[in-house]
Amino acid sequence: MKKTSTTKPRKIQEMASEYRFDYRKAKRNRFAAKIQDNPLVVLIEPDVAKVFTSSDQVNTALRALISAMPKKKVLAGK
């Protein structure tokens, strides 16, 4: 037979209007290595965001646009 838990439920606390952090005790972000080397964040207008609701949809549309664009000629020596 399993023992029942004797822990009390946690009380919900209100957030303080301001917090003061001691940045001298700060540690490096352990998740920073998971971020790509050069991430790019782009803000889109609200009307565009209504059509494209995910980054995958935006990337698919941009790749289709890129494939429809004429290729640039590379000049020799540059």
N, C-alpha and C positions, 0 to 999 in steps of 0.2 A: 504494500500500500504506500502511495506517495505522501510525503509530508507536505502540508500546506505552507505557503509562504507567510512569513510573519513580518514582512517589510511593510511599512506604512506608505500610502500613496503620497507622491510629492505634491507640495503646494505650488501653484503657479504664481511666480513673482512678476511684478511689473518691471519693465526696463527703466533704468535711470535715464534722466534727460541728458546726462553727460557722463562720460567715463574718462578717467585719466590713466594713461598707460605709461609704464616705465620702459621706454624703448631701449634702454641700456641692457635690459634682461631679455631682449628679443632674440629669437633663434632663426636660423635660415629656414626658408620654406622647403620642407622635405619633398614636396610635390613638384617643385620647380623643374626638375629634370624631365618630367613627363611632358612638359610643354614643348612644342616644337621650337626649333632654333629661331625662326623669324615669324612669329604669328602676326597675322594682319587682321585688324578689326575694322570693319566698314559700317558706318551708320547709313541706314536706308530710310527713306521717307515713309510716313505712315501709310500712304495710299499703296505703296509698293509692298509694304509689310502685310497688307491685307490679302494680297495675291500670293506671295511667297511666305509661307508660314514656318519654313524650316531652312536651315543652311543647305541641306541637300537639294532642295528645290531651287534655291538661288544658284548653287554651283552647277546644276544641270542646265539651267537656262543660260548661264554665262558660257559654259562650254559649247552649247549649241550656237551661240552668237559668235564665239571665237572661230568655230569651224566654218562659219559662213563668211568670215572676213577674208579679204584677199591677202595672200602671203606677202610679206615684205621681202624685197630683194636685198641681199647682203652684198655690199660693195667690197671688192678685194682691197686689202691693205688697211682696212679700218677695223 
